[in-house]
Amino acid sequence: MPFPEDHVSSAEVRARILRDIFAEPDVHDGLHQIADLAVRTITGCDHAGIALVEDHSAVHTPVFTDEVVRRCDALQHGLGQGPCLDPAWPSASVHLADTSSEPRWPRYAEAVRELGIGSTLTFLLFTSGSALGALTLYASRSGAFSAADQDVGMVLSAQAATALADARRITNLHRALESRETIGQAQGILMERHRITADQAWQRLRTASQDLNVKLAKLAEEITRTGEEPWDGPAPGTTTA
């Protein structure tokens, strides 16, 4: 269904959105700021939330402006249908213009209408393997969102996607650094115990990881946690006479 005409979008609104988002240092708080901005700057938007979806089935909503958002997302999970669970996204956004007449997700539309929702507008934030993120705007009346509202929503969703991507990169970096530190500690244990060099300790860890079919970081964590070497017989990477 086409969007009705409106005049909400403007360069000034976009600039304010970007300024307010970048002023928020914490990722989680920044995402809340995005949801709040959606309600404040988009005329038809009464509620907003950011959901994370796994395997097109499990829906988790860490950010929501009102409880009704979390309940609507929970309905998608419970019913197994809805904009976030649709495996065939036609574009960067999905418009549910009228919950009283929605053939794509009829049970979901009927259920959210009972919660007072007349229309929704959902933006895809990212896809990563089986994971998906979405920003959804909720309105109490049908046909609430215009093409201009979609423009503003696209700006908001782009910033939300960037914030989530940065958070994932930071998390992965922290995990990598923690793993490297643990491996270094395990090397130190082997070096001191067996009076061997760092290269020899590293080779023992690598060989044990391959022989035991255990990830190197997990093997190193076990050694540092227990002080024991999880292999039988001579240590990997050594030779016997």
C-alpha positions as CSV (number, residue, x, y, z in Angstrom):
1,M,0.0,0.0,0.0
2,P,1.5,3.4,-0.9
3,F,2.3,5.9,1.7
4,P,0.1,9.0,2.1
5,E,1.7,12.4,1.4
6,D,3.2,14.3,4.3
7,H,5.8,17.0,5.0
8,V,7.6,15.6,8.1
9,S,11.1,14.9,6.7
10,S,13.5,17.8,6.5
11,A,17.3,18.3,6.5
12,E,17.0,20.1,9.9
13,V,15.3,17.0,11.5
14,R,17.9,14.7,10.0
15,A,20.7,16.8,11.4
16,R,19.2,16.9,14.8
17,I,18.7,13.1,14.8
18,L,22.4,12.6,13.9
19,R,23.6,15.1,16.4
20,D,21.6,13.6,19.3
21,I,22.6,10.0,18.5
22,F,26.3,10.7,18.2
23,A,26.1,12.6,21.5
24,E,25.2,9.4,23.3
25,P,28.3,7.4,24.2
26,D,26.7,4.2,25.4
27,V,25.5,1.8,22.7
28,H,22.4,0.6,24.6
29,D,21.5,4.2,25.7
30,G,22.1,5.3,22.1
31,L,19.6,2.7,20.8
32,H,17.1,3.9,23.3
33,Q,17.8,7.5,22.0
34,I,17.0,6.3,18.5
35,A,13.7,4.8,19.6
36,D,12.7,7.9,21.5
37,L,13.7,10.1,18.6
38,A,11.4,8.1,16.3
39,V,8.4,8.8,18.6
40,R,9.4,12.5,18.9
41,T,10.2,13.3,15.3
42,I,7.7,11.1,13.3
43,T,4.2,12.4,13.6
44,G,2.4,9.1,13.2
45,C,4.7,7.1,15.5
46,D,3.4,6.4,19.0
47,H,5.8,3.6,20.0
48,A,9.1,2.2,18.8
49,G,11.5,-0.6,19.5
50,I,14.6,-2.4,18.3
51,A,14.4,-6.2,18.1
52,L,17.1,-8.9,17.5
53,V,15.9,-12.0,15.7
54,E,17.6,-15.4,15.6
55,D,16.9,-18.0,13.0
56,H,13.7,-16.2,12.0
57,S,12.0,-17.5,15.1
58,A,13.4,-16.2,18.4
59,V,12.6,-12.5,19.0
60,H,14.4,-10.5,21.7
61,T,13.6,-6.8,22.2
62,P,16.3,-5.1,24.3
63,V,15.0,-1.6,23.4
64,F,11.4,-0.4,23.5
65,T,9.7,2.9,24.4
66,D,6.6,1.3,25.8
67,E,5.6,-2.2,27.1
68,V,3.2,-2.6,24.1
69,V,6.3,-2.9,21.8
70,R,7.7,-5.8,23.8
71,R,4.3,-7.5,23.8
72,C,3.9,-7.0,20.0
73,D,7.4,-8.5,19.4
74,A,6.6,-11.4,21.7
75,L,3.4,-12.1,19.7
76,Q,5.6,-12.6,16.6
77,H,7.6,-15.2,18.5
78,G,4.5,-16.9,19.9
79,L,2.6,-16.9,16.6
80,G,5.5,-17.6,14.4
81,Q,4.6,-14.8,12.0
82,G,5.1,-11.1,11.6
83,P,7.3,-8.6,9.8
84,C,10.5,-9.5,11.6
85,L,10.0,-13.3,11.0
86,D,9.3,-13.0,7.3
87,P,12.2,-14.7,5.5
88,A,11.6,-12.8,2.3
89,W,12.2,-9.1,3.0
90,P,11.1,-7.3,-0.1
91,S,13.2,-4.2,0.6
92,A,14.9,-2.3,3.5
93,S,11.6,-1.7,5.1
94,V,8.2,-3.4,5.5
95,H,5.0,-1.5,5.9
96,L,2.0,-2.9,7.6
97,A,-0.5,-0.1,6.7
98,D,-3.7,-1.5,8.2
99,T,-3.8,-4.2,10.9
100,S,-7.5,-4.8,10.1
101,S,-6.7,-5.9,6.6
102,E,-3.3,-7.7,6.4
103,P,-3.0,-10.9,4.3
104,R,0.7,-11.5,4.9
105,W,0.5,-12.1,8.7
106,P,-3.3,-12.2,9.5
107,R,-3.0,-13.7,13.0
108,Y,-0.2,-11.3,14.0
109,A,-2.1,-8.3,12.6
110,E,-5.3,-9.3,14.5
111,A,-3.4,-9.8,17.7
112,V,-1.6,-6.4,17.7
113,R,-4.8,-4.7,16.7
114,E,-6.3,-6.0,20.0
115,L,-3.3,-4.2,21.7
116,G,-4.3,-0.9,20.0
117,I,-1.9,-1.0,17.1
118,G,-3.3,0.2,13.7
119,S,-0.2,0.2,11.6
120,T,3.6,-0.6,11.7
121,L,6.7,0.3,9.8
122,T,9.7,-2.0,10.2
123,F,13.3,-1.4,9.0
124,L,15.9,-4.0,8.5
125,L,19.1,-3.1,10.4
126,F,21.5,-5.9,9.5
127,T,21.8,-9.6,8.7
128,S,24.6,-11.7,10.1
129,G,24.3,-15.4,9.4
130,S,21.1,-16.3,11.0
131,A,20.7,-13.1,13.0
132,L,18.7,-10.1,12.1
133,G,18.0,-6.7,13.6
134,A,15.0,-4.5,13.1
135,L,13.7,-1.1,14.1
136,T,9.9,-1.1,14.2
137,L,7.6,2.0,14.5
138,Y,4.1,1.4,15.9
139,A,1.0,3.7,15.4
140,S,-2.4,3.5,17.0
141,R,-4.2,4.5,13.8
142,S,-4.2,2.8,10.4
143,G,-2.3,4.5,7.5
144,A,-0.3,6.5,10.0
145,F,3.1,6.5,8.2
146,S,3.9,8.6,5.1
147,A,6.7,8.4,2.6
148,A,8.4,11.3,4.5
149,D,8.2,9.3,7.7
150,Q,9.9,6.4,5.9
151,D,12.8,8.8,4.9
152,V,13.3,9.8,8.6
153,G,13.0,6.2,9.7
154,M,15.7,5.2,7.2
155,V,18.0,7.7,8.8
156,L,17.3,6.4,12.3
157,S,17.6,2.7,11.2
158,A,21.0,3.5,9.5
159,Q,22.3,4.9,12.8
160,A,20.9,2.0,14.8
161,A,22.6,-0.5,12.4
162,T,25.9,1.4,12.7
163,A,25.7,1.3,16.5
164,L,24.9,-2.4,16.6
165,A,27.7,-3.2,14.1
166,D,30.2,-1.2,16.2
167,A,29.0,-3.0,19.3
168,R,29.6,-6.4,17.7
169,R,33.0,-5.4,16.5
170,I,34.0,-4.1,20.0
171,T,32.6,-7.3,21.6
172,N,34.5,-9.5,19.1
173,L,37.7,-7.5,19.8
174,H,37.3,-7.9,23.5
175,R,36.8,-11.6,23.1
176,A,39.9,-11.8,20.9
177,L,42.0,-9.9,23.4
178,E,40.8,-12.0,26.3
179,S,41.5,-15.2,24.3
180,R,45.0,-14.0,23.5
181,E,45.7,-13.2,27.1
182,T,44.5,-16.6,28.3
183,I,46.6,-18.4,25.7
184,G,49.6,-16.3,26.9
185,Q,49.0,-17.4,30.4
186,A,48.8,-21.1,29.4
187,Q,52.0,-20.7,27.5
188,G,53.6,-19.3,30.7
189,I,52.4,-22.3,32.7
190,L,53.9,-24.7,30.2
191,M,57.2,-22.8,29.9
192,E,57.7,-22.7,33.7
193,R,56.6,-26.3,34.3
194,H,58.7,-27.9,31.5
195,R,61.5,-25.3,31.2
196,I,60.7,-24.7,27.5
197,T,60.7,-21.7,25.3
198,A,57.6,-19.6,24.3
199,D,57.7,-21.1,20.8
200,Q,57.8,-24.6,22.1
201,A,54.9,-24.0,24.5
202,W,52.9,-22.5,21.6
203,Q,53.6,-25.5,19.5
204,R,52.5,-27.8,22.3
205,L,49.2,-25.9,22.6
206,R,48.6,-25.9,18.8
207,T,49.3,-29.6,18.5
208,A,47.1,-30.5,21.5
209,S,44.3,-28.4,20.0
210,Q,44.5,-30.4,16.8
211,D,44.9,-33.8,18.4
212,L,42.1,-33.2,20.9
213,N,39.9,-31.4,18.5
214,V,39.4,-28.5,20.9
215,K,39.7,-24.9,20.1
216,L,43.0,-23.4,21.2
217,A,41.4,-20.7,23.4
218,K,39.2,-23.2,25.2
219,L,42.2,-25.5,25.8
220,A,44.2,-22.6,27.1
221,E,41.3,-21.6,29.4
222,E,41.2,-25.1,30.9
223,I,44.9,-25.1,31.6
224,T,44.8,-21.7,33.3
225,R,41.7,-22.6,35.3
226,T,42.8,-26.1,36.5
227,G,46.6,-26.0,36.2
228,E,46.4,-29.4,34.5
229,E,47.4,-30.4,31.0
230,P,44.4,-32.1,29.4
231,W,46.3,-34.8,27.5
232,D,47.4,-38.3,28.3
233,G,51.0,-39.5,27.9
234,P,53.8,-37.4,26.6
235,A,52.9,-33.7,26.0
236,P,52.0,-32.9,22.4
237,G,54.9,-31.5,20.4
238,T,57.5,-33.6,22.2
239,T,59.4,-36.6,21.1
240,T,60.3,-39.7,23.0
241,A,63.5,-41.6,22.7
